[in-house]
Amino acid sequence: MKHRTLMLFVFFVTVLPLSALDISLDSVGPIALENNRMLLAKRIGVSSLERTRRSGWNQFVPNLSVGGGLESTQ
């Protein structure tokens, strides 16, 4: 009896609210692509490669360093 009550509770809590949503295949596709973790990881990889390509010219910029010091002798 408790098992049946629990199953009914789970049904009412999970399935019935979903039936109130207006879901179609056309609306689910973009949401699935947006939330796909593999695609997100690929996008991060591409943006990282683009950033590396854009900052690659930094290796050709000359480096200049100036140093100085003071010393007192008595």
N, CA, C and O atoms as CSV, one atom per row, in Angstrom:
chain,resi,resn,atom,element,x,y,z
A,1,MET,N,N,0.822,-1.198,0.000
A,1,MET,CA,C,0.000,0.000,0.000
A,1,MET,C,C,0.868,1.266,0.000
A,1,MET,O,O,0.583,2.222,-0.721
A,2,LYS,N,N,1.932,1.262,0.818
A,2,LYS,CA,C,2.813,2.434,0.872
A,2,LYS,C,C,3.542,2.630,-0.451
A,2,LYS,O,O,3.777,3.758,-0.884
A,3,HIS,N,N,3.897,1.518,-1.084
A,3,HIS,CA,C,4.587,1.596,-2.370
A,3,HIS,C,C,3.686,2.247,-3.420
A,3,HIS,O,O,4.139,3.075,-4.210
A,4,ARG,N,N,2.435,1.873,-3.422
A,4,ARG,CA,C,1.471,2.443,-4.373
A,4,ARG,C,C,1.259,3.924,-4.099
A,4,ARG,O,O,1.179,4.722,-5.033
A,5,THR,N,N,1.168,4.299,-2.829
A,5,THR,CA,C,0.988,5.704,-2.465
A,5,THR,C,C,2.196,6.521,-2.892
A,5,THR,O,O,2.056,7.639,-3.390
A,6,LEU,N,N,3.361,5.969,-2.700
A,6,LEU,CA,C,4.581,6.655,-3.101
A,6,LEU,C,C,4.628,6.833,-4.619
A,6,LEU,O,O,5.013,7.899,-5.101
A,7,MET,N,N,4.246,5.819,-5.368
A,7,MET,CA,C,4.236,5.929,-6.818
A,7,MET,C,C,3.227,6.974,-7.295
A,7,MET,O,O,3.506,7.725,-8.229
A,8,LEU,N,N,2.077,7.023,-6.669
A,8,LEU,CA,C,1.083,8.036,-7.022
A,8,LEU,C,C,1.609,9.435,-6.709
A,8,LEU,O,O,1.406,10.368,-7.486
A,9,PHE,N,N,2.270,9.576,-5.591
A,9,PHE,CA,C,2.831,10.871,-5.218
A,9,PHE,C,C,3.868,11.325,-6.243
A,9,PHE,O,O,3.860,12.475,-6.684
A,10,VAL,N,N,4.755,10.410,-6.614
A,10,VAL,CA,C,5.782,10.735,-7.602
A,10,VAL,C,C,5.137,11.097,-8.935
A,10,VAL,O,O,5.579,12.031,-9.603
A,11,PHE,N,N,4.111,10.377,-9.322
A,11,PHE,CA,C,3.408,10.681,-10.565
A,11,PHE,C,C,2.817,12.079,-10.539
A,11,PHE,O,O,2.991,12.851,-11.483
A,12,PHE,N,N,2.120,12.406,-9.465
A,12,PHE,CA,C,1.472,13.709,-9.389
A,12,PHE,C,C,2.473,14.857,-9.301
A,12,PHE,O,O,2.212,15.954,-9.794
A,13,VAL,N,N,3.600,14.605,-8.682
A,13,VAL,CA,C,4.592,15.666,-8.522
A,13,VAL,C,C,5.398,15.881,-9.804
A,13,VAL,O,O,5.758,17.015,-10.122
A,14,THR,N,N,5.680,14.821,-10.532
A,14,THR,CA,C,6.550,14.962,-11.698
A,14,THR,C,C,5.820,15.028,-13.027
A,14,THR,O,O,6.154,15.872,-13.859
A,15,VAL,N,N,4.853,14.185,-13.253
A,15,VAL,CA,C,4.242,14.078,-14.574
A,15,VAL,C,C,3.180,15.147,-14.805
A,15,VAL,O,O,3.129,15.732,-15.887
A,16,LEU,N,N,2.366,15.404,-13.853
A,16,LEU,CA,C,1.292,16.370,-14.073
A,16,LEU,C,C,1.779,17.786,-14.346
A,16,LEU,O,O,1.214,18.442,-15.222
A,17,PRO,N,N,2.791,18.300,-13.652
A,17,PRO,CA,C,3.264,19.646,-14.016
A,17,PRO,C,C,3.835,19.702,-15.433
A,17,PRO,O,O,3.749,20.744,-16.082
A,18,LEU,N,N,4.414,18.610,-15.925
A,18,LEU,CA,C,4.955,18.599,-17.282
A,18,LEU,C,C,3.857,18.682,-18.335
A,18,LEU,O,O,4.078,19.213,-19.423
A,19,SER,N,N,2.687,18.163,-18.019
A,19,SER,CA,C,1.605,18.218,-18.994
A,19,SER,C,C,1.074,19.640,-19.151
A,19,SER,O,O,0.422,19.946,-20.149
A,20,ALA,N,N,1.338,20.497,-18.196
A,20,ALA,CA,C,0.887,21.879,-18.284
A,20,ALA,C,C,1.805,22.715,-19.173
A,20,ALA,O,O,1.422,23.803,-19.604
A,21,LEU,N,N,3.013,22.219,-19.453
A,21,LEU,CA,C,3.945,22.946,-20.303
A,21,LEU,C,C,3.579,22.764,-21.766
A,21,LEU,O,O,3.097,21.705,-22.168
A,22,ASP,N,N,3.808,23.788,-22.548
A,22,ASP,CA,C,3.569,23.703,-23.981
A,22,ASP,C,C,4.892,23.334,-24.645
A,22,ASP,O,O,5.703,24.204,-24.965
A,23,ILE,N,N,5.099,22.034,-24.846
A,23,ILE,CA,C,6.367,21.538,-25.378
A,23,ILE,C,C,6.111,20.898,-26.742
A,23,ILE,O,O,5.212,20.073,-26.907
A,24,SER,N,N,6.926,21.304,-27.705
A,24,SER,CA,C,6.878,20.681,-29.024
A,24,SER,C,C,8.308,20.368,-29.444
A,24,SER,O,O,9.264,20.831,-28.822
A,25,LEU,N,N,8.443,19.582,-30.498
A,25,LEU,CA,C,9.783,19.243,-30.973
A,25,LEU,C,C,10.521,20.473,-31.470
A,25,LEU,O,O,11.744,20.554,-31.350
A,26,ASP,N,N,9.795,21.428,-32.025
A,26,ASP,CA,C,10.437,22.646,-32.507
A,26,ASP,C,C,11.001,23.486,-31.370
A,26,ASP,O,O,12.026,24.146,-31.540
A,27,SER,N,N,10.347,23.471,-30.217
A,27,SER,CA,C,10.835,24.290,-29.102
A,27,SER,C,C,11.894,23.569,-28.275
A,27,SER,O,O,12.685,24.219,-27.590
A,28,VAL,N,N,11.923,22.249,-28.325
A,28,VAL,CA,C,12.871,21.484,-27.513
A,28,VAL,C,C,14.259,21.457,-28.155
A,28,VAL,O,O,15.262,21.428,-27.442
A,29,GLY,N,N,14.334,21.466,-29.488
A,29,GLY,CA,C,15.618,21.372,-30.183
A,29,GLY,C,C,16.613,22.445,-29.779
A,29,GLY,O,O,17.726,22.110,-29.373
A,30,PRO,N,N,16.257,23.737,-29.874
A,30,PRO,CA,C,17.207,24.781,-29.473
A,30,PRO,C,C,17.585,24.724,-27.999
A,30,PRO,O,O,18.723,25.025,-27.639
A,31,ILE,N,N,16.649,24.345,-27.152
A,31,ILE,CA,C,16.955,24.242,-25.716
A,31,ILE,C,C,17.957,23.124,-25.480
A,31,ILE,O,O,18.889,23.280,-24.691
A,32,ALA,N,N,17.773,22.001,-26.156
A,32,ALA,CA,C,18.703,20.877,-25.988
A,32,ALA,C,C,20.095,21.237,-26.482
A,32,ALA,O,O,21.091,20.895,-25.844
A,33,LEU,N,N,20.171,21.927,-27.619
A,33,LEU,CA,C,21.486,22.327,-28.129
A,33,LEU,C,C,22.161,23.331,-27.199
A,33,LEU,O,O,23.377,23.294,-27.013
A,34,GLU,N,N,21.375,24.215,-26.624
A,34,GLU,CA,C,21.939,25.228,-25.731
A,34,GLU,C,C,22.488,24.607,-24.459
A,34,GLU,O,O,23.489,25.079,-23.920
A,35,ASN,N,N,21.845,23.558,-23.976
A,35,ASN,CA,C,22.237,22.962,-22.700
A,35,ASN,C,C,23.118,21.731,-22.846
A,35,ASN,O,O,23.416,21.076,-21.847
A,36,ASN,N,N,23.543,21.397,-24.053
A,36,ASN,CA,C,24.378,20.234,-24.278
A,36,ASN,C,C,25.795,20.524,-23.775
A,36,ASN,O,O,26.449,21.448,-24.260
A,37,ARG,N,N,26.258,19.753,-22.825
A,37,ARG,CA,C,27.571,19.992,-22.205
A,37,ARG,C,C,28.726,19.756,-23.174
A,37,ARG,O,O,29.746,20.442,-23.109
A,38,MET,N,N,28.565,18.790,-24.069
A,38,MET,CA,C,29.640,18.521,-25.023
A,38,MET,C,C,29.805,19.702,-25.979
A,38,MET,O,O,30.925,20.105,-26.292
A,39,LEU,N,N,28.687,20.249,-26.435
A,39,LEU,CA,C,28.781,21.410,-27.320
A,39,LEU,C,C,29.346,22.612,-26.585
A,39,LEU,O,O,30.100,23.396,-27.161
A,40,LEU,N,N,28.987,22.763,-25.317
A,40,LEU,CA,C,29.539,23.861,-24.520
A,40,LEU,C,C,31.049,23.731,-24.388
A,40,LEU,O,O,31.772,24.721,-24.497
A,41,ALA,N,N,31.524,22.521,-24.155
A,41,ALA,CA,C,32.971,22.301,-24.045
A,41,ALA,C,C,33.668,22.616,-25.364
A,41,ALA,O,O,34.759,23.186,-25.365
A,42,LYS,N,N,33.053,22.253,-26.480
A,42,LYS,CA,C,33.639,22.563,-27.791
A,42,LYS,C,C,33.683,24.074,-28.024
A,42,LYS,O,O,34.665,24.592,-28.556
A,43,ARG,N,N,32.621,24.780,-27.626
A,43,ARG,CA,C,32.612,26.240,-27.782
A,43,ARG,C,C,33.714,26.893,-26.961
A,43,ARG,O,O,34.355,27.842,-27.413
A,44,ILE,N,N,33.931,26.383,-25.758
A,44,ILE,CA,C,34.996,26.921,-24.900
A,44,ILE,C,C,36.356,26.656,-25.550
A,44,ILE,O,O,37.229,27.523,-25.535
A,45,GLY,N,N,36.534,25.472,-26.114
A,45,GLY,CA,C,37.791,25.150,-26.788
A,45,GLY,C,C,38.045,26.049,-27.984
A,45,GLY,O,O,39.173,26.491,-28.206
A,46,VAL,N,N,37.001,26.322,-28.755
A,46,VAL,CA,C,37.139,27.189,-29.925
A,46,VAL,C,C,37.483,28.607,-29.497
A,46,VAL,O,O,38.348,29.244,-30.098
A,47,SER,N,N,36.817,29.106,-28.467
A,47,SER,CA,C,37.122,30.469,-28.020
A,47,SER,C,C,38.531,30.561,-27.456
A,47,SER,O,O,39.189,31.591,-27.601
A,48,SER,N,N,38.999,29.501,-26.817
A,48,SER,CA,C,40.368,29.478,-26.311
A,48,SER,C,C,41.374,29.509,-27.465
A,48,SER,O,O,42.380,30.215,-27.398
A,49,LEU,N,N,41.099,28.746,-28.515
A,49,LEU,CA,C,41.991,28.750,-29.677
A,49,LEU,C,C,41.983,30.110,-30.379
A,49,LEU,O,O,43.025,30.579,-30.836
A,50,GLU,N,N,40.826,30.732,-30.464
A,50,GLU,CA,C,40.756,32.064,-31.079
A,50,GLU,C,C,41.553,33.074,-30.268
A,50,GLU,O,O,42.238,33.925,-30.835
A,51,ARG,N,N,41.468,32.986,-28.951
A,51,ARG,CA,C,42.213,33.898,-28.083
A,51,ARG,C,C,43.712,33.681,-28.254
A,51,ARG,O,O,44.476,34.646,-28.284
A,52,THR,N,N,44.140,32.430,-28.367
A,52,THR,CA,C,45.553,32.121,-28.577
A,52,THR,C,C,46.024,32.675,-29.924
A,52,THR,O,O,47.122,33.224,-30.025
A,53,ARG,N,N,45.198,32.530,-30.946
A,53,ARG,CA,C,45.570,33.034,-32.278
A,53,ARG,C,C,45.684,34.552,-32.264
A,53,ARG,O,O,46.610,35.109,-32.854
A,54,ARG,N,N,44.751,35.229,-31.594
A,54,ARG,CA,C,44.783,36.689,-31.562
A,54,ARG,C,C,45.954,37.224,-30.754
A,54,ARG,O,O,46.466,38.303,-31.051
A,55,SER,N,N,46.384,36.493,-29.743
A,55,SER,CA,C,47.483,36.990,-28.913
A,55,SER,C,C,48.836,36.458,-29.374
A,55,SER,O,O,49.846,36.708,-28.717
A,56,GLY,N,N,48.877,35.740,-30.475
A,56,GLY,CA,C,50.128,35.172,-30.977
A,56,GLY,C,C,51.131,36.217,-31.413
A,56,GLY,O,O,52.335,35.963,-31.375
A,57,TRP,N,N,50.677,37.372,-31.821
A,57,TRP,CA,C,51.594,38.420,-32.272
A,57,TRP,C,C,52.415,38.976,-31.117
A,57,TRP,O,O,53.409,39.662,-31.356
A,58,ASN,N,N,52.037,38.705,-29.889
A,58,ASN,CA,C,52.778,39.228,-28.730
A,58,ASN,C,C,54.210,38.717,-28.659
A,58,ASN,O,O,55.058,39.356,-28.036
A,59,GLN,N,N,54.493,37.597,-29.273
A,59,GLN,CA,C,55.856,37.064,-29.210
A,59,GLN,C,C,56.829,37.876,-30.048
A,59,GLN,O,O,58.041,37.751,-29.874
A,60,PHE,N,N,56.320,38.709,-30.957
A,60,PHE,CA,C,57.187,39.517,-31.807
A,60,PHE,C,C,57.389,40.934,-31.284
A,60,PHE,O,O,58.133,41.707,-31.887
A,61,VAL,N,N,56.750,41.287,-30.189
A,61,VAL,CA,C,56.902,42.613,-29.607
A,61,VAL,C,C,58.230,42.633,-28.842
A,61,VAL,O,O,58.495,41.739,-28.039
A,62,PRO,N,N,59.058,43.639,-29.086
A,62,PRO,CA,C,60.343,43.681,-28.381
A,62,PRO,C,C,60.161,43.864,-26.879
A,62,PRO,O,O,59.205,44.485,-26.414
A,63,ASN,N,N,61.086,43.316,-26.159
A,63,ASN,CA,C,61.047,43.404,-24.704
A,63,ASN,C,C,62.108,44.415,-24.264
A,63,ASN,O,O,63.256,44.349,-24.703
A,64,LEU,N,N,61.724,45.334,-23.409
A,64,LEU,CA,C,62.633,46.360,-22.927
A,64,LEU,C,C,62.549,46.386,-21.412
A,64,LEU,O,O,61.464,46.454,-20.834
A,65,SER,N,N,63.677,46.334,-20.799
A,65,SER,CA,C,63.686,46.449,-19.341
A,65,SER,C,C,64.801,47.406,-18.941
A,65,SER,O,O,65.887,47.398,-19.520
A,66,VAL,N,N,64.513,48.218,-17.952
A,66,VAL,CA,C,65.454,49.217,-17.482
A,66,VAL,C,C,65.658,48.966,-15.994
A,66,VAL,O,O,64.710,48.704,-15.253
A,67,GLY,N,N,66.888,49.049,-15.585
A,67,GLY,CA,C,67.181,48.852,-14.180
A,67,GLY,C,C,68.133,49.967,-13.686
A,67,GLY,O,O,68.866,50.575,-14.466
A,68,GLY,N,N,68.095,50.192,-12.456
A,68,GLY,CA,C,68.959,51.211,-11.880
A,68,GLY,C,C,69.095,50.978,-10.395
A,68,GLY,O,O,68.367,50.180,-9.805
A,69,GLY,N,N,69.995,51.651,-9.826
A,69,GLY,CA,C,70.169,51.499,-8.397
A,69,GLY,C,C,71.007,52.633,-7.828
A,69,GLY,O,O,71.668,53.365,-8.565
A,70,LEU,N,N,70.972,52.765,-6.559
A,70,LEU,CA,C,71.753,53.778,-5.848
A,70,LEU,C,C,72.586,53.069,-4.786
A,70,LEU,O,O,72.146,52.121,-4.135
A,71,GLU,N,N,73.767,53.555,-4.649
A,71,GLU,CA,C,74.609,52.992,-3.614
A,71,GLU,C,C,75.373,54.131,-2.972
A,71,GLU,O,O,75.901,55.007,-3.658
A,72,SER,N,N,75.427,54.114,-1.696
A,72,SER,CA,C,76.195,55.152,-1.023
A,72,SER,C,C,77.446,54.537,-0.403
A,72,SER,O,O,77.403,53.468,0.206
A,73,THR,N,N,78.544,55.234,-0.573
A,73,THR,CA,C,79.799,54.769,0.014
A,73,THR,C,C,80.244,55.792,1.052
A,73,THR,O,O,80.077,56.996,0.856
A,74,GLN,N,N,80.785,55.332,2.106
A,74,GLN,CA,C,81.207,56.246,3.175
A,74,GLN,C,C,82.690,56.300,3.309
A,74,GLN,O,O,83.207,57.021,4.163
